[in-house]
Amino acid sequence: MRRSSVTMFILALSMLLLLGGCGNKEHKENPFESTLSEQDSQPLTKAALQAANPAEINDDADLDSDIEASDDNTSATTQIKTNTFDLTDMTQQHRHITLSEQTFASGDISQPLTLFFFFTPWSLPCQGEVPYLSDLQKKYADSLDVVGVLLNPEKYADDIGTFIQTYHANFFIAIGSENNRFTQMLSEPHNLPDSMPIPLIVIYKNGQYWRHYTGAIPIEMLEHDIKTILNQ
């Protein structure tokens, strides 16, 4: 009788443990299920894409803050933005450029085609484009002037010499304090997104806007377009 009671007690305890274990297993079967469903129901927004690249957010934020700071420091009598810029490279060469909405003028550029290349040194796509642009500058020297524009030069100007040597850049690269404002004014008419994708290439023919490209593009495509422009 005593043995039967012990057996019944063990059976009852085993059942309780089994039921408790099943409950825990059911609760922990997919601990990420609610999180995944919430994420899947959200659209892929610009903010979500930016969050995947913190470095780009910081640079964009710095670019905006630089522009705002320069506006705040401007007196009330000179708040109208000038459209003339003095772009300067590390050897103190200059590109004096006057912008309007879809055109620009420069007495320092004699070639019919001007290619503006907006970049940062840390961007892998930017790094990859530089040797190709150097080849195009050499190949079409009489027809093309490549003008590199370093974004956030206050951060990266000290590193530009190493960047030029590493990626064999043989074209003009502006590193002066007017770069960010020039970038903003040139990009405004082309409906670029708030977080400007890099690299950005903008091509002009005889001072007239022709086309722009965002992100890395194949050298074959870029050279094809350059030939097309020259033949028009």
C-alpha positions in Angstrom: 0.0 0.0 0.0 2.8 2.3 0.9 4.6 1.4 -2.3 1.4 2.2 -4.3 1.2 5.7 -2.7 4.8 6.5 -3.5 4.2 5.4 -7.1 1.1 7.5 -7.4 3.0 10.5 -5.9 5.8 10.1 -8.5 3.4 9.8 -11.3 1.5 13.0 -10.2 4.8 14.9 -9.8 5.9 13.8 -13.3 2.7 15.0 -14.8 3.1 18.4 -13.2 6.6 18.8 -14.5 5.6 17.7 -18.0 2.8 20.2 -18.1 5.0 23.0 -16.8 7.7 22.2 -19.4 5.2 22.2 -22.2 3.9 25.6 -21.2 7.5 27.0 -21.3 8.2 25.5 -24.6 5.1 26.9 -26.1 6.0 30.4 -24.8 9.6 30.2 -26.1 8.9 28.6 -29.5 9.4 31.8 -31.5 10.5 34.7 -29.2 11.1 37.0 -32.2 7.7 36.4 -33.9 6.1 39.7 -32.8 9.2 41.7 -33.5 9.5 40.3 -37.0 5.8 40.9 -37.8 6.1 44.5 -36.7 9.1 45.1 -38.8 7.6 43.3 -41.9 4.5 45.5 -41.7 6.6 48.7 -41.8 7.5 50.3 -45.2 11.2 50.5 -46.2 11.6 54.2 -45.6 14.5 56.6 -46.2 15.1 56.8 -42.5 15.4 53.0 -42.3 17.9 53.0 -45.2 19.9 55.7 -43.5 20.0 53.8 -40.3 21.9 51.1 -42.1 24.7 53.5 -42.8 25.5 55.6 -39.7 28.5 57.2 -41.3 26.4 58.7 -44.1 23.9 60.1 -41.6 26.6 61.8 -39.7 28.1 63.3 -42.8 24.7 64.5 -44.0 23.9 65.9 -40.5 27.3 67.7 -40.5 26.6 69.1 -44.0 23.3 70.5 -42.9 24.7 71.9 -39.7 27.6 73.5 -41.5 25.1 75.2 -43.9 22.9 76.3 -41.0 25.8 77.6 -39.0 27.1 79.7 -42.0 23.6 81.1 -42.4 23.3 82.0 -38.7 26.6 83.8 -38.8 25.5 85.9 -41.8 24.4 89.4 -41.1 20.9 90.5 -41.9 22.1 92.6 -44.7 23.9 89.8 -46.5 21.6 86.8 -46.1 21.0 86.5 -49.8 23.1 83.5 -50.9 25.8 84.4 -53.5 26.0 82.1 -56.5 29.7 82.6 -57.1 32.2 80.1 -55.6 36.0 79.9 -55.4 36.8 76.2 -55.3 40.4 75.6 -54.2 42.5 72.4 -54.3 45.5 71.4 -52.1 48.0 73.1 -54.5 46.0 76.4 -54.4 44.7 76.0 -57.9 41.2 77.5 -58.4 38.0 77.0 -60.2 35.9 80.2 -60.0 32.3 79.1 -60.7 29.1 81.1 -61.0 26.0 78.9 -60.8 22.4 79.5 -61.9 19.6 77.0 -61.8 20.6 74.8 -64.7 23.8 76.4 -65.9 27.2 77.5 -64.7 30.1 79.7 -65.9 33.8 79.6 -65.2 36.7 81.4 -66.8 39.0 78.7 -65.5 37.4 75.9 -67.5 38.0 75.8 -71.3 36.8 72.3 -72.1 33.2 71.9 -73.4 32.4 69.2 -70.9 32.6 69.6 -67.1 32.1 66.6 -64.8 31.5 67.4 -61.1 32.3 64.5 -58.8 31.0 64.8 -55.2 32.6 62.3 -52.9 33.9 61.4 -49.4 37.2 59.5 -48.9 35.6 56.8 -46.7 33.1 55.7 -49.3 34.0 52.5 -51.1 32.0 53.4 -54.3 33.7 56.8 -54.3 37.1 55.1 -54.0 36.2 52.8 -56.9 35.2 55.6 -59.2 38.4 57.7 -58.8 40.7 55.7 -61.0 38.1 55.5 -63.8 37.6 59.3 -63.7 41.4 59.7 -63.8 41.5 57.6 -67.0 38.7 59.7 -68.5 40.4 62.9 -67.6 43.6 61.7 -69.3 41.9 60.3 -72.4 39.6 63.3 -73.0 41.9 66.0 -71.7 41.0 68.4 -74.5 37.3 68.0 -74.1 36.7 67.2 -70.4 37.4 68.8 -67.1 36.8 66.6 -64.0 36.2 68.6 -60.9 36.2 66.6 -57.6 34.3 68.2 -54.7 35.2 66.8 -51.3 32.2 66.8 -49.0 32.7 68.0 -45.4 36.3 69.2 -46.1 36.7 70.3 -42.5 36.8 66.6 -41.6 38.7 65.1 -44.5 41.0 67.8 -46.0 44.0 66.6 -44.0 43.7 63.1 -45.6 43.2 64.2 -49.2 46.8 63.9 -50.1 47.0 60.3 -49.1 43.6 59.7 -50.8 45.0 61.2 -54.1 48.1 59.0 -54.0 46.3 55.8 -53.0 43.7 56.1 -55.8 45.8 57.9 -58.4 43.5 60.9 -58.8 44.9 63.1 -61.5 42.0 65.6 -61.7 41.2 68.8 -59.8 39.8 68.2 -56.3 38.4 71.1 -54.3 38.9 70.9 -50.6 38.0 74.5 -49.6 35.4 75.9 -47.2 32.9 76.7 -49.9 32.4 73.0 -51.0 29.3 72.2 -48.9 27.4 75.4 -49.9 28.4 74.8 -53.6 27.2 71.2 -53.3 23.8 72.3 -51.9 23.2 75.0 -54.5 24.3 72.8 -57.5 22.1 69.8 -56.4 18.9 71.8 -55.5 17.5 72.0 -59.1 17.9 68.3 -59.7 15.4 67.0 -57.1 18.0 64.9 -55.3 16.8 63.3 -52.0 17.5 64.9 -48.6 20.3 62.4 -48.0 22.3 62.9 -51.1 23.6 59.5 -52.4 27.3 59.4 -53.0 29.2 59.4 -55.3 27.2 62.0 -57.2 28.3 62.9 -60.7 26.8 65.9 -62.6 27.8 66.6 -66.2 27.5 70.0 -68.0 28.1 70.7 -71.7 29.1 74.3 -72.5 27.8 75.3 -69.1 24.4 73.7 -69.6 23.2 70.9 -67.4 23.1 67.6 -69.3 22.8 64.7 -66.8 23.5 63.4 -63.3 24.2 60.0 -61.8 23.9 58.8 -58.2 25.9 56.0 -56.8 28.7 54.1 -58.6 28.2 53.7 -62.3 30.2 51.5 -64.8 33.0 53.3 -66.6 31.7 52.0 -70.0 28.3 53.7 -69.4 30.0 57.0 -68.4 32.3 57.0 -71.4 29.5 56.1 -73.7 27.6 59.1 -72.5 30.6 61.4 -72.8 31.1 60.3 -76.4 27.4 60.9 -77.1 27.5 64.4 -75.7 30.7 65.3 -77.7 29.1 64.0 -80.9 25.9 66.1 -80.5 
